[in-house]
Amino acid sequence: MTKKQIIKKTASFVKKRLSGEGTGHDWWHVFRVWRNAVTIGKKEKADLFVVELAALLHDIADWKFTDGDTSVGSNISQRWLKKMGVERVVIEHVCHIVEEVSFKGAKVKSKIKTLEGRVVQDADRLDALGAIGVARTFAYGGHSGRIMHSPDIRPVAHTSFKKYFNGQSTSINHFYEKMLLLKGLMNTRAGKMIAEKRHEFTKQFLNKFLKEWDGRD
């Protein structure tokens, strides 16, 4: 099986598995991350086979829906890639990215070390910024029963993945706890350039929201 065929079959596998998902972690999120990862990967001269597989599989079982278990997605990815006949070194690389790519708290350092991992991480983080990022924040907030905003609940800079996972917050606090931090956490030059514009839109939306909330606009 050629690399192109493996990518095509993997895309079909992920699309079928995530069809109808309504939290903002659906097939179209994966599709956007995939496209952005290819764009960034080409500019950064990364191994695109690894980049595409990791981007496609990165949310096959997001830890937010597996009780915080980050290994579920990598285990599913490993079984799938073995079935596709992918060589062991590529499988290990992709599975490491799948397990470590996600944001896990403001003060939790990423364990991503490879160029391909940094590319996929940037592509994933870009989809948490800008107009799409705002929309996904409220989609997930509604799904998980979060209130939209409360001035009485302050944002928290989580110091561990456990605290981030167990944190009870609001959708607006998510802007402070994650979204507004992402521009400074981008890994690649190409990712940073895209993040700059999306970060500005995210700030503008937040400022407008808070003005309307307070009756000042």
Secondary structure, DSSP 8 states (H G I E B T S, - for coil): --HHHHHHHHHHHHHHHHTT--SS-SHHHHHHHHHHHHHHHHHHT--HHHHHHHHHHTTTT-GGGTTT-THHHHHHHHHHHHHTT--HHHHHHHHHHHHH-S---TT------SHHHHHHHHHHHHTTSHHHHHHHHHHHHHHHT--S--TTS-----SSHHHHHH----HHHHHHHTGGGGGGG--SHHHHHHHHHHHHHHHHHHHHHHHHHTT--
